Amino acid sequence: MRFVVESCQRQLKRKGHFSIENPRDSTYWSLPEIEELLVTHKLHKLYMDLCFYDLVDTDVSTLGMPIVKPTCFVTAFPAPDR
């Protein structure tokens, strides 16, 4: 985790971009180092369920059934123009 935070800080320092992805309910998001990174650099969490993006089961018995995978992203990419 320290490597992730340091890598993100290096990217921010050079005006680069990054994204972090982890399950929405992961304790990773409540680690002090991650919380500090978010607050210090005014980063925001983006929540989504990957079934919205057509994530489906490939098991024969449930083939094609949507997989609800609650996910959280944090990114330093600029917001797209609308």
JOPE-V923406 format. One record per residue. N is the residue number from 0. RES is the residue in one small letter. NEAR is the number of other C-alpha atoms within 12 Angstrom. Layout:
BEGIN
[[N/RES/NEAR] [N/RES/NEAR]]
END
This chain:
BEGIN
[[0/m/16] [1/r/14] [2/f/11] [3/v/19] [4/v/27] [5/e/16] [6/s/19] [7/c/30] [8/q/26] [9/r/17] [10/q/19] [11/l/24] [12/k/14] [13/r/12] [14/k/14] [15/g/16] [16/h/20] [17/f/24] [18/s/25] [19/i/29] [20/e/23] [21/n/25] [22/p/22] [23/r/23] [24/d/16] [25/s/15] [26/t/15] [27/y/22] [28/w/27] [29/s/15] [30/l/15] [31/p/16] [32/e/21] [33/i/30] [34/e/20] [35/e/17] [36/l/30] [37/l/26] [38/v/14] [39/t/16] [40/h/20] [41/k/15] [42/l/26] [43/h/24] [44/k/24] [45/l/21] [46/y/20] [47/m/21] [48/d/21] [49/l/22] [50/c/17] [51/f/16] [52/y/14] [53/d/15] [54/l/18] [55/v/19] [56/d/17] [57/t/13] [58/d/11] [59/v/9] [60/s/8] [61/t/11] [62/l/12] [63/g/14] [64/m/16] [65/p/18] [66/i/20] [67/v/18] [68/k/22] [69/p/21] [70/t/24] [71/c/24] [72/f/27] [73/v/33] [74/t/26] [75/a/28] [76/f/19] [77/p/15] [78/a/11] [79/p/6] [80/d/5] [81/r/3]]
END
